[in-house]
């Protein structure tokens, strides 16, 4: 991402890294900052920053089985692109177990944590938020789903006692296997 920012804006590496972090903090994604402040075309950005080696990811049969046992629709919604999400799912052995995969492009390039981004994806999917649960590693991205009536699960190393987080886990397969 820093390399892309550096080339797209013609700044040195230190400034590109500062802008990348600043845009992520302010807008939810570096891409949103680049689009809002510099009119950057999202297509080349999404392609370039997601053309990364995923060979370090291993299939997780326990996670796949736990997800397959979940009732209702199972969707992926990422601030990355759908093609990238599909590559990650394939690397983790999770292809074919989700009903839909949505990327930032499906939200009109508006990123999580913006509520409008969630509204766009949920409308596209026909999802009633009060009937769903959102699993997320970035706590910022749980506030809007919570406000919309979803149950929220923070997936990360440390529990964070915040009012918009209903549950926490650092073992997603284990957590899902406990659901009835």
RAQUIJO-V104109 format. One record per residue. RES is the residue in one small letter. SS is DSSP state (A for helix, B for strand, O for the rest). PHI is phi in whole degrees, 0 to 359 (999 if undefined). PSI is psi in whole degrees, -180 to 180 (999 if undefined). Layout:
res: <RES:RES>
ss: <SS:SS>
phi: <PHI:PHI>
psi: <PSI:PSI>
This chain:
res: <x:x:x:x:x:x:x:x:x:x:x:x:x:x:x:x:x:x:x:x:x:x:x:x:x:x:x:x:x:x:x:x:x:x:x:x:x:x:x:x:x:x:x:x:x:x:x:x:x:x:x:x:x:x:x:x:x:x:x:x:x:x:x:x:x:x:x:x:x:x:x:x:x:x:x:x:x:x:x:x:x:x:x:x:x:x:x:x:x:x:x:x:x:x:x:x:x:x:x:x:x:x:x:x:x:x:x:x:x:x:x:x:x:x:x:x:x:x:x:x:x:x:x:x:x:x:x:x:x:x:x:x:x:x:x:x:x:x:x:x:x:x:x:x:x:x:x:x:x:x:x:x:x:x:x:x:x:x:x:x:x:x:x:x:x:x:x:x:x:x:x:x:x:x:x:x:x:x:x:x>
ss: <O:A:A:A:A:A:A:A:A:O:O:O:A:A:A:A:A:A:A:A:A:A:A:A:A:A:A:O:O:A:A:A:A:A:A:A:A:A:O:O:O:A:A:A:A:A:A:A:A:A:O:O:O:O:O:O:O:O:O:O:A:A:A:A:A:A:A:A:O:O:O:O:O:O:B:B:B:O:O:O:O:A:A:A:A:A:A:A:A:A:A:O:O:O:O:O:O:O:O:B:B:B:O:A:A:A:A:O:O:O:O:O:O:O:A:A:A:A:A:A:A:A:A:A:A:O:O:O:A:A:A:O:B:B:B:B:O:O:A:A:A:A:A:A:A:A:A:O:O:O:B:B:B:B:B:O:O:O:O:O:O:O:O:O:O:O:B:B:B:O:O:A:A:A:A:A:A:O:O:O>
phi: <999:298:299:297:301:301:290:295:257:65:244:285:299:297:291:298:293:298:296:304:293:296:293:299:293:279:252:100:212:299:302:299:295:297:291:291:262:226:65:292:290:290:303:299:300:300:295:294:287:259:275:238:287:250:294:281:273:247:300:232:301:294:294:302:296:294:294:298:280:294:283:77:285:240:232:249:225:232:282:274:271:300:303:296:302:295:295:295:302:298:297:268:74:247:296:86:257:253:281:202:231:241:249:302:296:284:255:65:67:279:267:300:264:298:299:300:294:297:301:297:291:296:294:301:274:76:276:271:306:292:255:236:226:247:253:205:268:255:301:300:277:258:295:295:301:300:298:274:104:279:280:233:229:273:252:189:290:236:293:237:284:241:296:266:245:276:220:225:210:249:221:298:299:297:299:295:292:276:285:278>
psi: <-43:-41:-44:-48:-43:-49:-45:-35:-7:40:165:170:-42:-43:-39:-42:-40:-46:-43:-50:-40:-44:-39:-46:-41:-41:-12:-28:155:-41:-45:-39:-44:-40:-48:-38:-19:0:28:136:125:-27:-58:-38:-53:-39:-52:-48:-16:1:70:159:126:15:-16:-10:137:150:148:85:-35:-42:-43:-46:-41:-41:-42:-28:-11:139:162:-171:143:120:156:134:119:153:-6:-171:159:-45:-39:-47:-41:-36:-42:-45:-43:-44:-31:2:31:11:137:-1:-2:147:-26:153:122:137:179:-27:-28:-13:22:28:13:134:156:138:9:130:-35:-32:-46:-43:-41:-47:-43:-39:-43:-38:-16:24:129:111:-38:-8:6:176:143:125:128:143:-16:114:-29:-33:5:-15:-49:-47:-40:-47:-27:-3:6:156:146:142:119:126:106:175:-33:135:140:109:85:149:-21:9:117:-39:160:145:147:8:88:-45:-43:-43:-48:-35:-19:-13:138:999>
